[in-house]
Amino acid sequence: MLPPLATSSIGSLPHTQLELALQQALLLDVPAAPQLPQRDPAEYMVPQALEGLPGLRFDAEGTSSVDVAEWKRGAATLDARLERALEHDEGMAQFLPSAAAWQALRPFVWEVEHRKLPLAKVQIAGPLTLRWSLRTSLGEPLASSPERGGIEAQIFRLVLARSLAMARRLREVGARPIVFLDEPGLYAFDKRDPQHLVSLQELRIVVLALRREGALTGVHCCGNTEWAALLGLGWDIVSLDARLSLQALLATGAAFDRFHAAGGTLALGIVPTDFSATDDLVALLAAARAQLPPEALQRALLTPACGLALRSVPDAERIFAELREAQRLLRA
């Protein structure tokens, strides 16, 4: 499915120069389309994923809200577009992120096509994180709005359509798409909450739809969550911060065994992006070797622990140098 111990990234980079960001992304074995929120706050994960949602607002830090009255005025129009795309397969391409929301996406696709790359990764904020982070324009949690149900349903359908549009575009240029849902909000998942359980099953729907589109599916969670529930949703790849979460994920026992037996791959965030971490690279690699079955380790993707948008360009270069060193040591 993937080259053994291939390198990739979570997606976001700190660059403000588009060409340099693309160069960095394309140095990896499995390049990921770079998101550049320091270049434009429209590329923070929430506003980028929700582009086109009526009433969406965001500030210079990417903090996002929805004007409920404006959403109500525009909801029917967006629903009609989503229905045509998802139920009748008409106009799916219109849900590809625009150049205003993701400036590197189209140049990245061009590079994938002309380099004849076999694999390419894109990513989008997942529906759970989007719902739990979005607030109304009054500053209240979305859950407090009488229109919560309609807005949440539209968020899910928008993420689904956008994911499928990106997968289809990469297939059109000859690459096998790898589509990740970025779900840092899963740290708040509570299996005792019926609504959370329903939302989790929506992730399974995204997985099934993307697989029908010929994509490999992945999820990234940089904190701890109910790993057993997440592993059971049919992902091809599960991405985690190895220092923080590998032991907890493996403690799921039978759930991990089933994921591994079905061909599942771990994307090991083996290089810390939190510079307060005291673990050195050699210690992290030794821990991964000790904890993972050899086959699971050889099958793994190697990535930084999280996105790099809030780091500096020199920091990112150092992290990617350590990533290449981790690959060399694990392949030795």
C-alpha positions in Angstrom: 0.0 0.0 0.0 2.7 2.5 1.0 6.5 2.4 0.8 8.0 0.9 4.1 8.9 3.6 6.6 8.1 6.4 4.1 8.1 10.0 5.3 5.2 12.4 5.1 3.9 15.4 7.0 0.7 16.4 8.8 0.2 19.2 6.2 0.5 22.7 7.6 3.8 24.5 7.2 5.1 27.9 8.6 6.2 29.3 5.2 4.9 32.5 3.7 6.6 31.9 0.4 4.5 29.4 -1.6 7.4 28.1 -3.7 9.5 27.3 -0.7 6.6 25.5 0.9 6.0 23.3 -2.1 9.7 22.5 -2.3 9.7 21.3 1.3 6.5 19.3 0.8 7.8 17.5 -2.3 11.0 16.4 -0.6 9.0 13.8 1.4 8.3 10.3 0.2 4.5 10.9 0.4 4.1 14.7 -0.1 1.2 16.5 1.5 -0.4 19.6 0.1 0.9 22.4 2.3 -1.5 24.6 4.2 0.0 28.0 4.9 -2.0 30.0 7.5 0.9 32.4 8.3 0.6 33.4 4.7 -3.2 33.8 4.9 -5.5 33.1 7.9 -8.0 31.6 5.4 -5.8 28.5 5.5 -6.2 27.8 9.2 -8.0 24.4 9.5 -11.5 25.6 10.4 -12.1 28.4 7.9 -10.4 26.4 5.1 -12.6 23.3 5.7 -15.8 25.4 6.0 -15.2 27.7 3.1 -18.7 28.5 1.6 -20.6 27.9 4.8 -23.1 30.8 5.0 -22.4 33.2 7.8 -18.8 32.0 8.4 -16.5 34.5 10.0 -12.8 34.1 11.1 -10.1 36.3 12.5 -6.3 36.6 12.0 -5.8 33.5 14.3 -8.3 31.4 12.5 -10.8 31.5 15.3 -14.1 30.9 13.6 -17.8 31.6 14.1 -21.1 31.5 12.2 -23.7 34.2 12.0 -26.8 32.0 12.5 -29.2 34.5 10.9 -27.0 34.7 7.8 -26.6 30.9 7.8 -30.4 30.5 7.8 -30.7 32.8 4.7 -28.1 30.9 2.7 -28.6 27.3 4.0 -31.1 26.1 1.4 -28.8 27.2 -1.5 -25.9 25.3 -0.1 -28.0 22.3 0.7 -29.2 22.1 -2.9 -25.6 22.2 -4.2 -24.5 19.5 -1.7 -27.5 17.3 -2.7 -26.6 17.6 -6.4 -22.9 16.7 -5.7 -23.4 13.9 -3.1 -26.6 12.3 -4.3 -26.5 12.9 -8.1 -22.8 13.3 -8.6 -23.2 16.7 -10.3 -20.8 19.6 -9.7 -18.5 17.9 -7.2 -15.6 19.9 -8.5 -17.1 23.1 -7.2 -16.3 21.8 -3.6 -12.6 21.7 -4.3 -11.1 24.3 -2.0 -10.7 27.6 -3.9 -7.3 29.3 -4.5 -8.3 31.9 -1.9 -8.7 29.2 0.8 -5.8 27.0 -0.2 -3.2 28.7 -2.3 -0.8 25.8 -2.7 -3.4 23.2 -3.6 -3.5 23.7 -7.4 0.3 24.1 -7.8 0.7 21.0 -5.7 -1.7 19.0 -7.9 0.2 20.3 -11.0 3.5 19.0 -9.5 1.9 15.7 -8.6 0.8 15.3 -12.2 4.0 16.4 -13.9 6.3 14.4 -11.6 4.0 11.4 -12.0 3.9 10.9 -8.3 2.1 7.6 -7.3 0.8 8.9 -4.0 -0.3 12.3 -2.8 -1.8 13.4 0.5 -4.4 16.0 1.3 -6.1 16.8 4.6 -9.1 18.6 5.9 -10.4 19.3 9.4 -12.9 16.6 10.4 -16.5 17.2 11.2 -16.2 16.5 15.0 -13.5 19.1 15.5 -15.3 21.6 13.3 -18.5 21.3 15.3 -16.9 21.4 18.7 -14.7 24.4 17.8 -17.2 26.6 15.9 -19.1 29.2 17.8 -21.9 31.5 17.0 -21.3 35.1 16.2 -22.6 35.8 19.8 -19.7 33.9 21.2 -21.7 30.9 22.3 -20.9 27.2 21.5 -22.6 26.0 18.4 -24.4 23.4 20.6 -26.4 26.2 22.3 -28.0 27.4 19.0 -31.5 26.3 18.1 -30.1 25.8 14.5 -27.5 23.4 15.8 -28.9 20.3 14.0 -29.1 22.0 10.6 -25.6 23.6 10.8 -24.0 20.4 12.1 -25.5 18.3 9.3 -24.3 20.8 6.7 -20.8 20.8 8.2 -20.7 17.0 7.8 -21.9 17.1 4.2 -19.5 19.9 3.3 -16.5 18.0 4.7 -17.7 14.9 2.8 -18.1 16.7 -0.5 -14.8 18.6 -0.1 -12.9 15.3 0.7 -14.4 13.6 -2.3 -13.6 16.5 -4.6 -10.0 16.5 -3.6 -9.7 12.7 -3.9 -11.2 12.8 -7.4 -8.9 15.6 -8.5 -5.8 13.7 -7.4 -7.1 10.5 -9.2 -7.6 12.6 -12.4 -3.9 13.5 -12.5 -2.8 9.9 -11.9 -2.0 9.7 -8.2 -3.5 7.5 -5.5 -5.1 9.9 -3.1 -4.5 9.8 0.6 -7.2 11.8 2.3 -6.8 12.6 6.0 -9.3 14.0 8.4 -7.6 16.2 11.0 -9.5 15.6 14.2 -7.6 17.1 17.2 -11.0 17.6 18.8 -11.2 13.9 19.4 -9.4 14.4 22.8 -12.9 15.5 24.0 -14.7 12.4 22.7 -16.8 10.8 25.4 -18.2 7.4 24.6 -20.9 7.9 27.3 -22.4 10.7 25.2 -24.9 9.4 22.6 -24.4 12.4 20.3 -20.6 11.7 20.3 -21.3 8.1 19.3 -23.5 9.2 16.4 -20.9 11.7 15.3 -18.2 9.0 15.4 -20.2 6.9 13.0 -20.2 9.8 10.5 -16.5 9.3 10.3 -17.2 5.7 9.1 -19.4 7.1 6.4 -16.6 9.4 5.2 -14.2 6.4 5.2 -16.6 4.3 3.1 -17.3 7.1 0.6 -13.6 7.9 0.1 -12.8 4.2 -0.4 -15.4 4.1 -3.2 -13.6 7.0 -4.7 -10.3 5.0 -4.8 -8.7 6.9 -1.9 -6.7 5.7 1.1 -8.2 7.2 4.3 -6.5 8.5 7.3 -7.2 10.3 10.6 -4.9 12.5 12.7 -5.4 13.0 16.4 -2.5 14.7 18.2 -3.9 14.0 21.7 -5.2 10.9 23.4 -8.7 9.7 22.7 -10.8 6.5 22.8 -8.4 4.8 20.5 -10.3 1.5 20.4 -13.4 3.2 19.0 -11.4 5.2 16.5 -9.4 2.2 15.2 -12.6 0.3 14.5 -13.9 2.7 11.8 -12.0 1.2 8.9 -9.2 3.7 8.4 -6.2 2.8 6.3 -3.9 5.0 8.3 -4.1 6.3 11.9 -1.8 9.2 12.7 -0.7 10.0 16.3 2.0 11.7 18.4 4.2 8.7 19.2 5.6 10.2 22.3 2.2 11.0 23.8 -0.1 8.3 22.5 1.6 5.2 21.1 1.5 3.3 24.4 -2.2 4.2 24.9 -3.1 3.2 21.4 -1.3 -0.2 21.7 -3.1 -0.7 25.1 -6.3 -1.2 23.1 -5.1 -4.7 22.5 -7.6 -6.6 20.4 -8.7 -3.3 18.7 -5.1 -2.6 17.5 -4.7 -6.3 16.5 -7.8 -6.1 14.3 -6.6 -2.8 12.7 -3.2 -4.3 12.0 -4.5 -7.6 10.7 -6.7 -5.7 8.3 -3.7 -4.0 6.8 -3.9 -0.8 8.8 -0.9 1.5 9.0 0.2 3.8 11.8 1.6 7.2 10.9 4.0 7.7 13.7 4.6 11.3 14.7 8.1 10.3 15.7 9.7 13.8 15.8 8.2 16.1 18.5 6.9 19.4 17.5 6.5 20.5 21.1 9.9 21.9 21.9 9.3 21.4 25.6 9.6 17.7 25.1 12.8 16.3 26.6 12.9 13.0 24.8 15.6 12.7 22.2 15.1 11.1 18.9 17.1 8.0 19.7 15.0 7.3 22.8 11.8 7.8 20.9 12.9 5.3 18.2 14.0 2.8 20.8 10.6 3.1 22.4 8.8 2.6 19.1 10.9 -0.5 18.3 10.2 -1.9 21.8 6.5 -1.4 21.7 5.5 -2.1 18.1 5.4 -5.5 16.4 8.2 -5.5 13.8 5.8 -5.7 10.8 3.7 -2.8 12.1 6.9 -0.7 12.5 8.1 -1.5 9.0 4.7 -0.7 7.6 4.5 2.7 9.4 4.6 6.2 7.9 7.0 8.6 9.7 5.8 12.1 10.3 6.3 15.0 12.6 4.1 14.8 15.7 1.8 17.5 14.5 1.4 20.3 12.0 4.1 23.0 11.8 2.1 26.1 11.0 3.0 27.8 14.3 6.7 27.0 14.2 9.4 29.0 12.3 10.8 27.9 8.9 14.2 27.0 10.5 12.3 25.0 13.1 10.5 23.1 10.4 13.7 22.5 8.5 15.2 21.0 11.6 12.2 18.8 12.3 12.3 17.4 8.7 16.0 16.8 9.0 15.3 14.8 12.2 12.6 12.9 10.3 15.0 11.9 7.6 17.4 10.8 10.3 14.7 8.7 12.0 14.0 7.0 8.7 17.7 6.2 8.2 18.0 4.8 11.7 14.9 2.6 11.5 15.9 1.3 8.0 19.4 0.4 9.2 
